[in-house]
Amino acid sequence: MLFRSETLRERAEAKLERKSLHLIVANPLETIGSEHIEPLVLAPGPAGAEVVACPAPHPSKADFARWLLEETVRRQAALRPA
């Protein structure tokens, strides 16, 4: 989802809760057409939305996509019963 930087977190948190998502990635509009991304990744936590730390502050879009896929697989595996 793309939002202006000043409302990014607020709107991402609202959508995370409203849709009962396990993870949400919010991107500032300013990253359109850029080689790099400034993602805000949120997941539900016990006290509300928590930031999921990305491995680099401004990764390339390709590096971020790889990391996001790995993170999604890791989180899904943690949800499965043992």
C-alpha positions in Angstrom: 0.0 0.0 0.0 1.2 3.5 -0.8 0.6 6.5 1.4 2.1 9.9 2.0 5.0 9.7 4.6 3.2 11.7 7.2 0.2 9.3 7.5 2.0 6.1 6.6 2.2 4.4 10.0 -1.3 5.5 11.2 -3.0 4.2 8.0 -1.0 1.0 7.9 -1.9 0.2 11.5 -5.6 0.8 10.8 -5.5 -1.5 7.8 -3.6 -4.2 9.7 -6.2 -4.2 12.4 -9.3 -3.7 10.2 -8.4 -6.6 7.9 -6.9 -8.9 10.7 -3.6 -9.3 8.7 -0.5 -11.1 9.9 1.8 -8.6 8.2 1.5 -5.4 6.2 4.1 -3.5 4.2 3.6 0.2 3.7 5.6 2.3 1.3 5.8 6.1 1.0 4.6 7.5 -2.3 8.1 8.9 -2.8 9.5 5.4 -3.5 7.6 5.0 -6.8 10.0 4.8 -9.6 13.0 4.5 -7.2 15.5 1.6 -7.3 15.2 1.4 -3.5 12.3 1.2 -1.0 11.7 2.7 2.4 9.3 0.1 3.7 7.4 0.2 7.0 6.6 -3.5 7.9 4.1 -4.0 10.7 2.8 -7.1 12.4 0.2 -7.4 15.2 1.7 -7.5 18.7 0.3 -7.8 22.2 0.1 -4.0 22.6 -0.8 -3.1 19.0 1.1 -3.0 15.8 4.9 -3.7 16.1 7.5 -2.7 13.5 9.3 -5.7 11.9 12.9 -4.7 11.4 14.2 -5.0 7.8 17.8 -6.1 7.3 18.8 -2.8 5.7 17.2 0.7 6.1 16.9 1.4 2.3 17.1 -1.9 0.5 16.8 -2.4 -3.2 13.3 -3.5 -4.3 14.8 -6.9 -5.3 16.6 -7.4 -1.9 13.5 -6.4 0.0 11.3 -8.8 -2.0 13.6 -11.7 -1.2 13.7 -10.7 2.5 9.9 -10.3 2.6 9.4 -13.8 1.1 11.8 -15.3 3.6 10.1 -13.4 6.5 6.6 -14.5 5.4 7.7 -18.2 5.2 9.3 -18.0 8.6 6.2 -16.4 10.1 3.9 -19.0 8.5 6.0 -21.8 9.8 5.8 -20.4 13.3 2.0 -20.4 13.1 1.8 -24.1 12.3 1.1 -26.5 15.2 4.0 -28.7 16.2 
